[in-house]
Amino acid sequence: MDKIAVFPGSFDPFTIGHESIVMRALPLFDRVIIAVGENAEKKNLFSIEMRLKMISKVFEKESRVEVERFSGLTVEFCRSHNARYIVRGLRTAADFEYERAMGHMNWKMAPEIDTVFLLTSTEHTPVNSTIVRDIIKHGGDVSMFVPASIRISDYLGK
Ligand code: PNS
């Protein structure tokens, strides 16, 4: 049976930190599904369609990576895709508490699914979607924070 991991997130936008987590998850699993949250309550900068498009472009040559939208519980998405692992990146101690609570609660709801935390590589530790969004809103250049195949200007004002 394939070892399938789900990497869930808002990815608004997808950064080099996210890309690096996927690349490092690939040797550990047979397939990685990037699950892009639709969460209507969150005011996203990029629509779900744009986020799916930009992430798919990054992994267009990687057949073991799939990109899908999801709404509802992450654990239910995992179950419906036969995934036994959730992958999350950890940057700092500040991330840890939130991730620990989510990991524990997901585990309570679905004990058959384990969360695997990967530490972000040191050079990616400061890269954060919230700050990247803020730089974009103020007209700054974020090309050094997003994967090379994502040209942010292609997704703005559409
Ligand atoms: O990129 P983010 O915003 O940190 O991702 C958060 C995400 C999408 C992983 C989290 O909000 C989530 O899992 N949402 C789906 C709803 C759910 O399962 N909630 C319970 C988690 S304990």
Backbone and ligand atoms as CSV (ligand in chain L), in Angstrom:
chain,resi,resn,atom,element,x,y,z
A,1,MET,N,N,0.844,-1.206,0.000
A,1,MET,CA,C,0.000,0.000,0.000
A,1,MET,C,C,0.877,1.253,0.000
A,2,ASP,N,N,0.526,2.200,-0.822
A,2,ASP,CA,C,1.299,3.445,-0.889
A,2,ASP,C,C,1.261,4.192,0.447
A,3,LYS,N,N,2.414,4.745,0.814
A,3,LYS,CA,C,2.481,5.605,2.004
A,3,LYS,C,C,2.154,7.019,1.534
A,4,ILE,N,N,0.974,7.492,1.951
A,4,ILE,CA,C,0.517,8.791,1.444
A,4,ILE,C,C,0.510,9.819,2.572
A,5,ALA,N,N,1.069,10.994,2.292
A,5,ALA,CA,C,1.054,12.088,3.273
A,5,ALA,C,C,0.269,13.260,2.704
A,6,VAL,N,N,-0.453,13.928,3.594
A,6,VAL,CA,C,-1.163,15.151,3.205
A,6,VAL,C,C,-0.436,16.334,3.837
A,7,PHE,N,N,-0.150,17.330,3.026
A,7,PHE,CA,C,0.463,18.571,3.529
A,7,PHE,C,C,-0.621,19.646,3.418
A,8,PRO,N,N,-1.354,19.917,4.517
A,8,PRO,CA,C,-2.455,20.875,4.437
A,8,PRO,C,C,-2.004,22.291,4.772
A,9,GLY,N,N,-2.696,23.263,4.231
A,9,GLY,CA,C,-2.365,24.644,4.575
A,9,GLY,C,C,-3.182,25.617,3.765
A,10,SER,N,N,-2.998,26.899,4.109
A,10,SER,CA,C,-3.675,27.948,3.342
A,10,SER,C,C,-2.834,28.312,2.114
A,11,PHE,N,N,-1.527,28.310,2.290
A,11,PHE,CA,C,-0.597,28.596,1.190
A,11,PHE,C,C,-0.967,29.887,0.443
A,12,ASP,N,N,-1.122,30.945,1.236
A,12,ASP,CA,C,-1.577,32.237,0.676
A,12,ASP,C,C,-0.487,33.302,0.860
A,13,PRO,N,N,0.576,33.262,0.075
A,13,PRO,CA,C,0.857,32.344,-1.027
A,13,PRO,C,C,1.797,31.208,-0.585
A,14,PHE,N,N,2.029,30.281,-1.504
A,14,PHE,CA,C,2.984,29.187,-1.325
A,14,PHE,C,C,4.397,29.783,-1.363
A,15,THR,N,N,5.234,29.417,-0.394
A,15,THR,CA,C,6.572,30.025,-0.292
A,15,THR,C,C,7.686,29.000,-0.543
A,16,ILE,N,N,8.920,29.486,-0.551
A,16,ILE,CA,C,10.062,28.565,-0.689
A,16,ILE,C,C,10.168,27.651,0.536
A,17,GLY,N,N,9.638,28.120,1.675
A,17,GLY,CA,C,9.627,27.264,2.871
A,17,GLY,C,C,8.707,26.067,2.654
A,18,HIS,N,N,7.513,26.311,2.104
A,18,HIS,CA,C,6.577,25.217,1.816
A,18,HIS,C,C,7.187,24.257,0.788
A,19,GLU,N,N,7.797,24.851,-0.245
A,19,GLU,CA,C,8.383,24.024,-1.307
A,19,GLU,C,C,9.431,23.072,-0.724
A,20,SER,N,N,10.244,23.629,0.173
A,20,SER,CA,C,11.312,22.819,0.751
A,20,SER,C,C,10.749,21.699,1.632
A,21,ILE,N,N,9.645,21.961,2.324
A,21,ILE,CA,C,9.028,20.903,3.149
A,21,ILE,C,C,8.538,19.763,2.239
A,22,VAL,N,N,7.922,20.106,1.117
A,22,VAL,CA,C,7.428,19.071,0.192
A,22,VAL,C,C,8.611,18.256,-0.350
A,23,MET,N,N,9.679,18.942,-0.750
A,23,MET,CA,C,10.832,18.239,-1.313
A,23,MET,C,C,11.450,17.288,-0.290
A,24,ARG,N,N,11.422,17.715,0.973
A,24,ARG,CA,C,11.996,16.856,2.016
A,24,ARG,C,C,11.042,15.747,2.440
A,25,ALA,N,N,9.745,15.933,2.192
A,25,ALA,CA,C,8.777,14.871,2.528
A,25,ALA,C,C,8.810,13.765,1.460
A,26,LEU,N,N,9.178,14.128,0.241
A,26,LEU,CA,C,9.107,13.156,-0.851
A,26,LEU,C,C,9.925,11.875,-0.624
A,27,PRO,N,N,11.155,11.958,-0.075
A,27,PRO,CA,C,11.879,10.700,0.168
A,27,PRO,C,C,11.245,9.842,1.279
A,28,LEU,N,N,10.370,10.456,2.088
A,28,LEU,CA,C,9.787,9.725,3.223
A,28,LEU,C,C,8.480,9.011,2.855
A,29,PHE,N,N,7.827,9.491,1.793
A,29,PHE,CA,C,6.503,8.962,1.436
A,29,PHE,C,C,6.464,8.617,-0.049
A,30,ASP,N,N,5.468,7.770,-0.432
A,30,ASP,CA,C,5.322,7.458,-1.857
A,30,ASP,C,C,4.656,8.607,-2.603
A,31,ARG,N,N,3.678,9.218,-1.925
A,31,ARG,CA,C,2.978,10.353,-2.550
A,31,ARG,C,C,2.736,11.439,-1.524
A,32,VAL,N,N,2.766,12.676,-1.974
A,32,VAL,CA,C,2.441,13.802,-1.091
A,32,VAL,C,C,1.291,14.580,-1.744
A,33,ILE,N,N,0.211,14.751,-0.980
A,33,ILE,CA,C,-0.915,15.542,-1.497
A,33,ILE,C,C,-0.894,16.895,-0.797
A,34,ILE,N,N,-0.731,17.940,-1.569
A,34,ILE,CA,C,-0.787,19.296,-1.000
A,34,ILE,C,C,-2.266,19.679,-0.982
A,35,ALA,N,N,-2.811,19.838,0.236
A,35,ALA,CA,C,-4.243,20.116,0.382
A,35,ALA,C,C,-4.417,21.598,0.686
A,36,VAL,N,N,-4.998,22.301,-0.264
A,36,VAL,CA,C,-5.118,23.754,-0.159
A,36,VAL,C,C,-6.490,24.096,0.436
A,37,GLY,N,N,-6.468,24.693,1.638
A,37,GLY,CA,C,-7.714,24.953,2.363
A,37,GLY,C,C,-8.547,26.046,1.721
A,38,GLU,N,N,-9.863,25.776,1.636
A,38,GLU,CA,C,-10.768,26.764,1.017
A,38,GLU,C,C,-11.282,27.779,2.008
A,39,ASN,N,N,-11.215,27.447,3.295
A,39,ASN,CA,C,-11.735,28.250,4.404
A,39,ASN,C,C,-12.307,29.626,4.035
A,40,ALA,N,N,-13.632,29.640,3.847
A,40,ALA,CA,C,-14.305,30.865,3.379
A,40,ALA,C,C,-14.189,32.007,4.391
A,41,GLU,N,N,-13.991,31.661,5.673
A,41,GLU,CA,C,-13.924,32.713,6.699
A,41,GLU,C,C,-12.634,33.518,6.615
A,42,LYS,N,N,-11.596,32.900,6.096
A,42,LYS,CA,C,-10.310,33.581,6.017
A,42,LYS,C,C,-10.290,34.516,4.823
A,43,LYS,N,N,-9.763,35.708,5.048
A,43,LYS,CA,C,-9.702,36.655,3.945
A,43,LYS,C,C,-8.370,36.408,3.229
A,44,ASN,N,N,-8.429,35.610,2.185
A,44,ASN,CA,C,-7.191,35.280,1.473
A,44,ASN,C,C,-6.859,36.337,0.432
A,45,LEU,N,N,-5.559,36.514,0.197
A,45,LEU,CA,C,-5.134,37.448,-0.854
A,45,LEU,C,C,-5.328,36.792,-2.220
A,46,PHE,N,N,-5.001,35.507,-2.292
A,46,PHE,CA,C,-5.117,34.788,-3.564
A,46,PHE,C,C,-6.302,33.818,-3.485
A,47,SER,N,N,-7.090,33.770,-4.556
A,47,SER,CA,C,-8.258,32.885,-4.568
A,47,SER,C,C,-7.771,31.436,-4.550
A,48,ILE,N,N,-8.683,30.554,-4.236
A,48,ILE,CA,C,-8.329,29.128,-4.192
A,48,ILE,C,C,-7.829,28.671,-5.576
A,49,GLU,N,N,-8.473,29.162,-6.633
A,49,GLU,CA,C,-8.056,28.760,-7.994
A,49,GLU,C,C,-6.615,29.198,-8.268
A,50,MET,N,N,-6.283,30.422,-7.855
A,50,MET,CA,C,-4.919,30.925,-8.092
A,50,MET,C,C,-3.903,30.120,-7.294
A,51,ARG,N,N,-4.262,29.827,-6.034
A,51,ARG,CA,C,-3.313,29.071,-5.210
A,51,ARG,C,C,-3.090,27.666,-5.784
A,52,LEU,N,N,-4.174,27.041,-6.263
A,52,LEU,CA,C,-4.028,25.702,-6.865
A,52,LEU,C,C,-3.134,25.781,-8.101
A,53,LYS,N,N,-3.338,26.841,-8.882
A,53,LYS,CA,C,-2.593,27.001,-10.127
A,53,LYS,C,C,-1.100,27.226,-9.840
A,54,MET,N,N,-0.815,28.139,-8.876
A,54,MET,CA,C,0.605,28.446,-8.625
A,54,MET,C,C,1.337,27.244,-8.046
A,55,ILE,N,N,0.661,26.469,-7.189
A,55,ILE,CA,C,1.337,25.309,-6.574
A,55,ILE,C,C,1.509,24.191,-7.613
A,56,SER,N,N,0.473,23.991,-8.450
A,56,SER,CA,C,0.572,22.939,-9.479
A,56,SER,C,C,1.745,23.215,-10.404
A,57,LYS,N,N,1.982,24.487,-10.693
A,57,LYS,CA,C,3.078,24.866,-11.585
A,57,LYS,C,C,4.424,24.465,-10.973
A,58,VAL,N,N,4.548,24.665,-9.657
A,58,VAL,CA,C,5.818,24.352,-8.984
A,58,VAL,C,C,6.156,22.873,-9.123
A,59,PHE,N,N,5.104,22.021,-9.065
A,59,PHE,CA,C,5.360,20.579,-9.043
A,59,PHE,C,C,4.915,19.886,-10.324
A,60,GLU,N,N,4.849,20.628,-11.429
A,60,GLU,CA,C,4.317,20.019,-12.656
A,60,GLU,C,C,5.156,18.834,-13.136
A,61,LYS,N,N,6.437,18.789,-12.776
A,61,LYS,CA,C,7.291,17.684,-13.236
A,61,LYS,C,C,7.424,16.594,-12.170
A,62,GLU,N,N,6.770,16.763,-11.049
A,62,GLU,CA,C,6.908,15.806,-9.945
A,62,GLU,C,C,5.630,14.968,-9.838
A,63,SER,N,N,5.676,13.757,-10.439
A,63,SER,CA,C,4.440,12.962,-10.528
A,63,SER,C,C,3.947,12.482,-9.167
A,64,ARG,N,N,4.798,12.497,-8.157
A,64,ARG,CA,C,4.379,11.996,-6.843
A,64,ARG,C,C,3.729,13.087,-5.970
A,65,VAL,N,N,3.622,14.281,-6.538
A,65,VAL,CA,C,2.962,15.368,-5.785
A,65,VAL,C,C,1.632,15.698,-6.465
A,66,GLU,N,N,0.574,15.714,-5.667
A,66,GLU,CA,C,-0.731,16.136,-6.181
A,66,GLU,C,C,-1.165,17.384,-5.431
A,67,VAL,N,N,-1.953,18.198,-6.085
A,67,VAL,CA,C,-2.428,19.430,-5.454
A,67,VAL,C,C,-3.955,19.407,-5.508
A,68,GLU,N,N,-4.580,19.500,-4.340
A,68,GLU,CA,C,-6.047,19.443,-4.301
A,68,GLU,C,C,-6.608,20.483,-3.356
A,69,ARG,N,N,-7.798,20.935,-3.639
A,69,ARG,CA,C,-8.469,21.842,-2.713
A,69,ARG,C,C,-9.153,21.019,-1.631
A,70,PHE,N,N,-9.362,21.596,-0.468
A,70,PHE,CA,C,-10.176,20.898,0.530
A,70,PHE,C,C,-10.917,21.882,1.405
A,71,SER,N,N,-12.061,21.396,1.912
A,71,SER,CA,C,-12.796,22.145,2.932
A,71,SER,C,C,-13.195,21.099,3.962
A,72,GLY,N,N,-13.563,21.539,5.132
A,72,GLY,CA,C,-13.890,20.555,6.168
A,72,GLY,C,C,-12.637,20.149,6.916
A,73,LEU,N,N,-12.754,19.041,7.630
A,73,LEU,CA,C,-11.642,18.625,8.495
A,73,LEU,C,C,-10.493,18.007,7.703
A,74,THR,N,N,-9.279,18.343,8.120
A,74,THR,CA,C,-8.094,17.754,7.486
A,74,THR,C,C,-8.107,16.234,7.632
A,75,VAL,N,N,-8.479,15.739,8.819
A,75,VAL,CA,C,-8.441,14.286,9.022
A,75,VAL,C,C,-9.439,13.567,8.105
A,76,GLU,N,N,-10.573,14.224,7.807
A,76,GLU,CA,C,-11.545,13.597,6.896
A,76,GLU,C,C,-11.002,13.575,5.473
A,77,PHE,N,N,-10.286,14.654,5.119
A,77,PHE,CA,C,-9.642,14.678,3.796
A,77,PHE,C,C,-8.624,13.530,3.718
A,78,CYS,N,N,-7.837,13.359,4.785
A,78,CYS,CA,C,-6.830,12.278,4.816
A,78,CYS,C,C,-7.509,10.925,4.642
A,79,ARG,N,N,-8.584,10.715,5.403
A,79,ARG,CA,C,-9.278,9.420,5.325
A,79,ARG,C,C,-9.784,9.155,3.911
A,80,SER,N,N,-10.346,10.189,3.302
A,80,SER,CA,C,-10.916,9.975,1.964
A,80,SER,C,C,-9.836,9.736,0.910
A,81,HIS,N,N,-8.576,10.032,1.263
A,81,HIS,CA,C,-7.477,9.802,0.316
A,81,HIS,C,C,-6.543,8.690,0.797
A,82,ASN,N,N,-6.985,7.923,1.790
A,82,ASN,CA,C,-6.165,6.832,2.364
A,82,ASN,C,C,-4.803,7.305,2.831
A,83,ALA,N,N,-4.738,8.519,3.328
A,83,ALA,CA,C,-3.455,9.053,3.809
A,83,ALA,C,C,-3.359,8.811,5.313
A,84,ARG,N,N,-2.230,8.296,5.758
A,84,ARG,CA,C,-2.045,8.008,7.188
A,84,ARG,C,C,-1.141,9.036,7.858
A,85,TYR,N,N,-0.689,10.008,7.090
A,85,TYR,CA,C,0.237,10.999,7.654
A,85,TYR,C,C,-0.169,12.412,7.242
A,86,ILE,N,N,0.003,13.334,8.209
A,86,ILE,CA,C,-0.143,14.763,7.931
A,86,ILE,C,C,1.257,15.342,8.093
A,87,VAL,N,N,1.707,16.117,7.141
A,87,VAL,CA,C,3.020,16.751,7.251
A,87,VAL,C,C,2.827,18.228,7.549
A,88,ARG,N,N,3.576,18.733,8.524
A,88,ARG,CA,C,3.575,20.170,8.806
A,88,ARG,C,C,5.009,20.621,9.037
A,89,GLY,N,N,5.299,21.842,8.624
A,89,GLY,CA,C,6.632,22.406,8.844
A,89,GLY,C,C,6.655,23.184,10.152
A,90,LEU,N,N,7.764,23.097,10.861
A,90,LEU,CA,C,7.936,23.866,12.101
A,90,LEU,C,C,9.099,24.814,11.922
A,91,ARG,N,N,8.820,26.099,12.130
A,91,ARG,CA,C,9.902,27.084,12.003
A,91,ARG,C,C,10.506,27.405,13.360
A,92,THR,N,N,9.647,27.826,14.276
A,92,THR,CA,C,10.140,28.359,15.549
A,92,THR,C,C,9.325,27.789,16.703
A,93,ALA,N,N,9.758,28.123,17.922
A,93,ALA,CA,C,9.019,27.697,19.109
A,93,ALA,C,C,7.611,28.280,19.088
A,94,ALA,N,N,7.464,29.456,18.483
A,94,ALA,CA,C,6.147,30.085,18.424
A,94,ALA,C,C,5.182,29.232,17.593
A,95,ASP,N,N,5.680,28.579,16.564
A,95,ASP,CA,C,4.826,27.682,15.761
A,95,ASP,C,C,4.413,26.470,16.577
A,96,PHE,N,N,5.300,26.062,17.480
A,96,PHE,CA,C,5.146,24.757,18.109
A,96,PHE,C,C,3.834,24.590,18.858
A,97,GLU,N,N,3.423,25.585,19.658
A,97,GLU,CA,C,2.224,25.434,20.484
A,97,GLU,C,C,0.971,25.210,19.632
A,98,TYR,N,N,0.849,26.014,18.598
A,98,TYR,CA,C,-0.305,25.898,17.687
A,98,TYR,C,C,-0.284,24.529,16.994
A,99,GLU,N,N,0.899,24.143,16.533
A,99,GLU,CA,C,1.023,22.878,15.812
A,99,GLU,C,C,0.788,21.691,16.746
A,100,ARG,N,N,1.274,21.831,17.982
A,100,ARG,CA,C,1.081,20.757,18.960
A,100,ARG,C,C,-0.412,20.560,19.227
A,101,ALA,N,N,-1.138,21.678,19.435
A,101,ALA,CA,C,-2.575,21.580,19.715
A,101,ALA,C,C,-3.302,20.945,18.522
A,102,MET,N,N,-2.965,21.402,17.312
A,102,MET,CA,C,-3.625,20.832,16.128
A,102,MET,C,C,-3.286,19.356,15.991
A,103,GLY,N,N,-2.001,19.028,16.173
A,103,GLY,CA,C,-1.560,17.642,16.045
A,103,GLY,C,C,-2.275,16.743,17.041
A,104,HIS,N,N,-2.361,17.188,18.301
A,104,HIS,CA,C,-3.032,16.382,19.323
A,104,HIS,C,C,-4.518,16.221,19.039
A,105,MET,N,N,-5.161,17.322,18.612
A,105,MET,CA,C,-6.607,17.241,18.379
A,105,MET,C,C,-6.915,16.396,17.148
A,106,ASN,N,N,-6.083,16.521,16.127
A,106,ASN,CA,C,-6.266,15.652,14.953
A,106,ASN,C,C,-6.073,14.188,15.343
A,107,TRP,N,N,-5.107,13.952,16.207
A,107,TRP,CA,C,-4.805,12.581,16.619
A,107,TRP,C,C,-5.947,11.998,17.455
A,108,LYS,N,N,-6.575,12.851,18.289
A,108,LYS,CA,C,-7.737,12.414,19.083
A,108,LYS,C,C,-8.874,12.014,18.148
A,109,MET,N,N,-9.083,12.866,17.101
A,109,MET,CA,C,-10.193,12.593,16.182
A,109,MET,C,C,-9.888,11.408,15.275
A,110,ALA,N,N,-8.594,11.210,14.966
A,110,ALA,CA,C,-8.214,10.159,14.015
A,110,ALA,C,C,-6.907,9.518,14.467
A,111,PRO,N,N,-6.977,8.589,15.416
A,111,PRO,CA,C,-5.753,7.999,15.972
A,111,PRO,C,C,-4.930,7.214,14.944
A,112,GLU,N,N,-5.551,6.881,13.825
A,112,GLU,CA,C,-4.810,6.125,12.798
A,112,GLU,C,C,-3.936,7.046,11.939
A,113,ILE,N,N,-4.069,8.360,12.155
A,113,ILE,CA,C,-3.307,9.327,11.340
A,113,ILE,C,C,-2.280,10.032,12.225
A,114,ASP,N,N,-1.034,9.965,11.837
A,114,ASP,CA,C,0.024,10.635,12.603
A,114,ASP,C,C,0.463,11.919,11.921
A,115,THR,N,N,0.785,12.935,12.738
A,115,THR,CA,C,1.352,14.155,12.172
A,115,THR,C,C,2.873,14.062,12.237
A,116,VAL,N,N,3.511,14.336,11.119
A,116,VAL,CA,C,4.969,14.312,11.039
A,116,VAL,C,C,5.434,15.755,10.877
A,117,PHE,N,N,6.252,16.226,11.823
A,117,PHE,CA,C,6.752,17.601,11.759
A,117,PHE,C,C,8.154,17.608,11.163
A,118,LEU,N,N,8.349,18.471,10.201
A,118,LEU,CA,C,9.695,18.647,9.647
A,118,LEU,C,C,10.157,20.052,10.009
A,119,LEU,N,N,11.370,20.146,10.532
A,119,LEU,CA,C,11.909,21.472,10.837
A,119,LEU,C,C,12.258,22.144,9.522
A,120,THR,N,N,11.888,23.398,9.385
A,120,THR,CA,C,12.264,24.098,8.149
A,120,THR,C,C,13.790,24.266,8.139
A,121,SER,N,N,14.361,24.295,6.965
A,121,SER,CA,C,15.808,24.505,6.906
A,121,SER,C,C,16.103,25.931,7.394
A,122,THR,N,N,17.285,26.112,7.956
A,122,THR,CA,C,17.602,27.365,8.650
A,122,THR,C,C,17.378,28.599,7.772
A,123,GLU,N,N,17.710,28.491,6.490
A,123,GLU,CA,C,17.577,29.686,5.636
A,123,GLU,C,C,16.114,30.041,5.370
A,124,HIS,N,N,15.195,29.095,5.618
A,124,HIS,CA,C,13.780,29.376,5.364
A,124,HIS,C,C,13.001,29.740,6.623
A,125,THR,N,N,13.659,29.691,7.759
A,125,THR,CA,C,12.955,29.926,9.030
A,125,THR,C,C,12.188,31.255,9.078
A,126,PRO,N,N,12.736,32.357,8.571
A,126,PRO,CA,C,11.964,33.612,8.676
A,126,PRO,C,C,10.858,33.756,7.631
A,127,VAL,N,N,10.814,32.874,6.653
A,127,VAL,CA,C,9.846,33.065,5.556
A,127,VAL,C,C,8.445,32.638,6.009
A,128,ASN,N,N,7.524,33.564,5.883
A,128,ASN,CA,C,6.214,33.400,6.480
A,128,ASN,C,C,5.180,34.019,5.536
A,129,SER,N,N,4.127,33.269,5.209
A,129,SER,CA,C,3.136,33.744,4.230
A,129,SER,C,C,2.505,35.076,4.641
A,130,THR,N,N,2.282,35.258,5.967
A,130,THR,CA,C,1.642,36.500,6.420
A,130,THR,C,C,2.502,37.699,6.051
A,131,ILE,N,N,3.818,37.571,6.284
A,131,ILE,CA,C,4.719,38.691,5.977
A,131,ILE,C,C,4.853,38.855,4.457
A,132,VAL,N,N,4.910,37.725,3.753
A,132,VAL,CA,C,5.008,37.799,2.287
A,132,VAL,C,C,3.784,38.538,1.733
A,133,ARG,N,N,2.597,38.226,2.268
A,133,ARG,CA,C,1.364,38.917,1.825
A,133,ARG,C,C,1.473,40.413,2.073
A,134,ASP,N,N,2.003,40.764,3.246
A,134,ASP,CA,C,2.112,42.177,3.599
A,134,ASP,C,C,3.058,42.898,2.634
A,135,ILE,N,N,4.164,42.248,2.301
A,135,ILE,CA,C,5.116,42.857,1.353
A,135,ILE,C,C,4.424,43.063,0.001
A,136,ILE,N,N,3.649,42.052,-0.437
A,136,ILE,CA,C,2.939,42.161,-1.724
A,136,ILE,C,C,1.967,43.338,-1.685
A,137,LYS,N,N,1.199,43.428,-0.569
A,137,LYS,CA,C,0.197,44.498,-0.456
A,137,LYS,C,C,0.834,45.879,-0.546
A,138,HIS,N,N,2.111,45.954,-0.090
A,138,HIS,CA,C,2.800,47.251,-0.112
A,138,HIS,C,C,3.689,47.411,-1.346
A,139,GLY,N,N,3.493,46.535,-2.312
A,139,GLY,CA,C,4.175,46.694,-3.588
A,139,GLY,C,C,5.623,46.229,-3.613
A,140,GLY,N,N,6.045,45.470,-2.603
A,140,GLY,CA,C,7.432,44.992,-2.567
A,140,GLY,C,C,7.656,43.767,-3.439
A,141,ASP,N,N,8.929,43.453,-3.627
A,141,ASP,CA,C,9.314,42.314,-4.454
A,141,ASP,C,C,9.470,41.073,-3.564
A,142,VAL,N,N,8.679,40.037,-3.828
A,142,VAL,CA,C,8.757,38.823,-2.993
A,142,VAL,C,C,9.384,37.653,-3.750
A,143,SER,N,N,9.991,37.934,-4.906
A,143,SER,CA,C,10.479,36.822,-5.735
A,143,SER,C,C,11.472,35.926,-4.995
A,144,MET,N,N,12.184,36.498,-4.016
A,144,MET,CA,C,13.164,35.675,-3.291
A,144,MET,C,C,12.507,34.779,-2.234
A,145,PHE,N,N,11.213,34.989,-1.999
A,145,PHE,CA,C,10.517,34.209,-0.964
A,145,PHE,C,C,9.563,33.153,-1.530
A,146,VAL,N,N,9.356,33.188,-2.843
A,146,VAL,CA,C,8.437,32.213,-3.447
A,146,VAL,C,C,9.219,31.373,-4.470
A,147,PRO,N,N,8.735,30.146,-4.772
A,147,PRO,CA,C,9.462,29.312,-5.720
A,147,PRO,C,C,9.675,30.030,-7.062
A,148,ALA,N,N,10.783,29.683,-7.712
A,148,ALA,CA,C,11.177,30.384,-8.944
A,148,ALA,C,C,10.084,30.343,-10.004
A,149,SER,N,N,9.290,29.269,-10.037
A,149,SER,CA,C,8.271,29.163,-11.089
A,149,SER,C,C,7.010,29.987,-10.803
A,150,ILE,N,N,6.938,30.597,-9.627
A,150,ILE,CA,C,5.764,31.445,-9.341
A,150,ILE,C,C,6.110,32.903,-9.589
A,151,ARG,N,N,5.431,33.500,-10.601
A,151,ARG,CA,C,5.602,34.943,-10.805
A,151,ARG,C,C,4.352,35.613,-10.237
A,152,ILE,N,N,4.528,36.208,-9.055
A,152,ILE,CA,C,3.380,36.728,-8.311
A,152,ILE,C,C,2.558,37.709,-9.144
A,153,SER,N,N,3.234,38.512,-9.977
A,153,SER,CA,C,2.492,39.526,-10.754
A,153,SER,C,C,1.464,38.863,-11.685
A,154,ASP,N,N,1.694,37.590,-12.051
A,154,ASP,CA,C,0.731,36.895,-12.913
A,154,ASP,C,C,-0.599,36.631,-12.197
A,155,TYR,N,N,-0.567,36.706,-10.871
A,155,TYR,CA,C,-1.758,36.337,-10.102
A,155,TYR,C,C,-2.434,37.535,-9.435
A,156,LEU,N,N,-1.832,38.691,-9.603
A,156,LEU,CA,C,-2.392,39.869,-8.937
A,156,LEU,C,C,-3.391,40.586,-9.837
A,157,GLY,N,N,-4.412,41.171,-9.208
A,157,GLY,CA,C,-5.384,41.970,-9.950
A,157,GLY,C,C,-6.195,41.163,-10.923
A,158,LYS,N,N,-6.383,39.842,-10.611
A,158,LYS,CA,C,-7.204,39.022,-11.528
A,158,LYS,C,C,-8.470,38.585,-10.837
L,1,PNS,O1,O,-1.502,27.392,6.551
L,1,PNS,P1,P,-2.294,27.325,7.806
L,1,PNS,O2,O,-3.278,28.466,7.848
L,1,PNS,O3,O,-1.451,27.244,9.028
L,1,PNS,O4,O,-3.138,25.958,7.742
L,1,PNS,C1,C,-4.038,25.635,8.739
L,1,PNS,C2,C,-4.823,24.376,8.382
L,1,PNS,C3,C,-5.501,24.519,7.023
L,1,PNS,C4,C,-3.892,23.188,8.339
L,1,PNS,C5,C,-5.871,24.184,9.523
L,1,PNS,O5,O,-6.600,25.355,9.694
L,1,PNS,C6,C,-6.809,23.034,9.240
L,1,PNS,O6,O,-6.442,21.876,9.373
L,1,PNS,N1,N,-8.036,23.369,8.815
L,1,PNS,C7,C,-9.037,22.410,8.452
L,1,PNS,C8,C,-10.084,22.278,9.546
L,1,PNS,C9,C,-9.612,21.332,10.618
L,1,PNS,O7,O,-9.330,20.182,10.385
L,1,PNS,N2,N,-9.523,21.872,11.836
L,1,PNS,C10,C,-9.087,21.123,12.978
L,1,PNS,C11,C,-7.567,21.041,13.089
L,1,PNS,S1,S,-7.236,20.546,14.697
